[in-house]
Amino acid sequence: MKRFFSLAVFFLMVSSFFLSCNNVLTESVFEELEIKDKEGGIRKGGLYLPLGYDSKQEYPVIYMADGLIFKDNSYRIMVDSLIMTGAIRPVVIACSYENKKQIPGFTVAYRNAEYIDALSRKDPVLKALFDSHMDYFINSFIPYIEKMCNVSSGRDDRVFYGTSNSADFGLTLSMRHPELISEYWCFSPVFSDMDGYGMLGEQTEYRICWGIKEEVGMEDYFPSLIKSIRKRGGYVKDWSYDGGHDREWWKHWFAEELKRRFPLN
């Protein structure tokens, strides 16, 4: 009975959400999601539909890894304000939540293994976790969002956003599947290794920033990473800021990138 009740509540929530998608929204909506992966597991996420969302129109979409940052750091309030003041046009934001639990028998979390390609090269268990998450992101998460709402399936209307380890995941995603997304906002990637990747098959833009107060020893890492991406044909706009590995700085630059990429006029 308890299982039946839980399923009934879940389907009621989903039905309510789909109903909201079929009208012009008078305020933004952020809905928690539970998405099945190919192995039958359940992964969590969230979906932001902006004020004025109309299911009859097609919208650009930002696919955000480490998506809990959207919910936990008042991103919704910020994006609402940018839209209401006319600083940006409406955009849909799809959040894939990270798994922060530690992997049994390892000193790293699932989040690290699922996001960092360099770790996957060192252990078959970590490789399986990385590959499974990559498959989920491409073949379950993105298609699910496209079924839920009217977002563009064209790579030029898709943006990836990641910070720290999820920025590393974005860089790997761009190298392995350049046909998916045209623009990557990767803030403070800390563990990326482009070795083994050839030239990009599609024109791809990267927006990469980091703090000058990041961990000691990172001074040479970021310029080297930028150079490596450019060698593979990527267009990179990079900059540093007067801070460290900091969510508030990432939030600030996310807002600035929204205004650059999605101006109202």
KACOR-V974962 format. One record per pair of residues at least 12 apart in sequence whose C-alpha atoms are under 10 Angstrom apart, sorted by the first residue. I is the first residue (numbers start at 1). J is the second residue. Records with the same first field share a line. If there is no record, write none. Layout:
I: J  J
//
This chain:
10: 33  34
13: 31  32  33
14: 31  32  33  34  148
17: 29  30  31  32  148
18: 148  149
20: 49  53  54  55
21: 49  53  54  55  56  148  149  150
22: 53  54  55  56  149  150
23: 52  53  54  55  56
24: 50  51  52  53  54  55  56  57
25: 49  50  51  52  53  54  55
26: 50  51  52  53  54
27: 49  50  51  52  53  80  84
28: 48  49  50  51  52  53  76  77  79  80  90
29: 47  48  49  50  51  53  76
30: 46  47  48  49  50  70  71  76  93  94
31: 45  46  47  48  49  94
32: 44  45  46  47  48  71  95  97
33: 45  46  47  94  95  96  97  144  145
34: 46  96
35: 96  136  140  141  144  145
36: 136  140  141  144
37: 132  133  135  136  137  139  140  141
38: 132  135  136  139  140
39: 132  136
43: 96  97  98  99  133  136  140  141
44: 67  68  95  96  97  98  99  141
45: 64  65  66  67  68  94  95  96  97  98  141
46: 64  67  68  70  71  93  94  95  96  97  145
47: 63  64  67  70  92  93  94  95  96  145  148  149
48: 61  62  70  71  76  79  91  92  93  94  95
49: 61  76  80  90  91  92  93  94  149
50: 76  79  80  83  84  89  90  91  92  93
51: 79  80  81  83  84  89  90  91  92
52: 83  84  89  90  91
53: 90  91  92  149  150
54: 149  150
55: 148  149  150  151
56: 149  150
57: 149  150  151  152
58: 91  92  149  150  151  152  153  157
59: 89  90  91  92  93  149  150  151  152  153  157  158
60: 89  90  91  92  93  150  151  152  153  154  155  156  157  158  159  262
61: 90  91  92  93  94  145  146  150  151  152  153  154  155  156  157  158  159  160
62: 91  92  93  94  95  151  157  158  159  160  161  181  183  184  185  258
63: 92  93  94  95  96  137  141  142  145  158  159  160  161  162  170  181  184
64: 93  94  95  96  97  159  160  161  162  163  166  167  170  185
65: 94  95  96  97  98  115  137  160  161  162  163  165  166  167  169  170
66: 95  96  97  98  99  100  111  115  161  162  163  164  165  166  167
67: 93  94  95  96  97  98  161  162  163  166
68: 95  96  97  98  99
69: 95  97  98  162  163  247  250  251
70: 93  94  95  96  97  251
71: 95  97
73: 247  248  251
74: 251
75: 251  252  254  255
76: 93
78: 251  252  254  255
79: 91  93  254  255  258
82: 255  258  259  263  264
83: 259  262  263  264
85: 264
86: 259  263  264  265
87: 255  258  259  260  262  263  264  265
88: 255  258  259  260  261  262  263  264  265
89: 258  259  261  262  263  264  265
90: 262  263  264
91: 151  157  258  262
92: 145  149  150  151  152  158
93: 145  151  159  160  161
94: 141  142  145  146  160  161
95: 141  145  161
96: 137  141  142
97: 111
98: 110  111  112  114  115  166
99: 111  112  113  114
100: 112
103: 125  126
106: 125  126
108: 126
110: 126  129  130  133
111: 129  130  133  165  166
112: 126  129  130  165  166  168  169  191
113: 125  126  127  128  129  130  131  133  165  169
114: 126  127  128  129  130  131  132  133  134  165  166  169
115: 129  130  131  133  134  164  165  166  167  168  169  170  171  172  173  191  192
116: 130  165  166  167  168  169  170  171  172  189  190  191  192  193
117: 130  131  165  168  169  171  172  173  191  192  193  194
118: 130  168  172  191  192  193  194  195
119: 191  192  193
130: 169
133: 169
134: 169  172  173  176
137: 173
138: 173  177  180
142: 180
153: 180  181
154: 179  180  181  182
155: 178  179  180  181  182  183  202  204
156: 179  180  181  182  183  203  204
157: 181  182  183
158: 180  181  182  183  184
159: 180  181  182  183  184  185  205  206  261
160: 173  174  180  181  182  183  184  185  186  206
161: 183  184  185  186  187  207  254
162: 184  185  186  187  188  189  250  254
163: 185  186  187  188  189  190  208  209  210  245  246  247  250  251
164: 186  187  188  189  190  191  192  210  245  246  247  250
165: 186  187  188  189  190  191  192
166: 186  187  188  189  190  191
167: 184  185  186  187  188  189  190  191  192  208
168: 186  187  188  189  190  191  192  193
169: 186  189  191  192
170: 183  184  185  186  189  192  206
171: 184  185  186  189  192  193  194  206  229
172: 192  193  194  197
174: 200  201  202  204  205  206  234
175: 194  196  197  198  199  200  201  202  204  229  232  234
176: 197  198  200  201
177: 200  201  202
178: 200  201  202  203  204
179: 200  201  202  203  204
180: 202  204
181: 202  203  204  205
182: 202  203  204  205  206
183: 203  204  205  206  207  234  235  236  261
184: 204  205  206  207  208  236
185: 205  206  207  208  209  237  253  254  257
186: 206  207  208  209  210  238  250  254
187: 207  208  209  210  211  238  239  240  245  246  247  249  250  251  253  254
188: 208  209  210  211  214  222  240  244  245  246  250
189: 208  209  210  221  222  225  245
190: 210  214  215  218  221  222  225  245
191: 221  225
192: 221  222  225
193: 224  225  228  229
194: 225  228  229  232
195: 228
197: 228  229  232
198: 229  231  232  233
199: 229  230  231  232  233  234
200: 229  230  231  232  233  234
201: 232  233  234
202: 233  234
203: 233  234  235
204: 233  234  235  236
205: 230  233  234  235  236  237
206: 226  229  230  234  235  236  237  238
207: 235  236  237  238  239  257
208: 222  225  226  236  237  238  239  240
209: 222  237  238  239  240  241  249  250  253
210: 222  238  239  240  241  242  243  244  245  246  249  250
211: 239  240  241  242  243  244  245  246  249  250
212: 239  240  241  242  243  244  245
213: 240  241  242  243  244  245  246
214: 241  242  243  244  245  246
215: 244  245
222: 238  239  240
223: 238
226: 238
241: 253
//
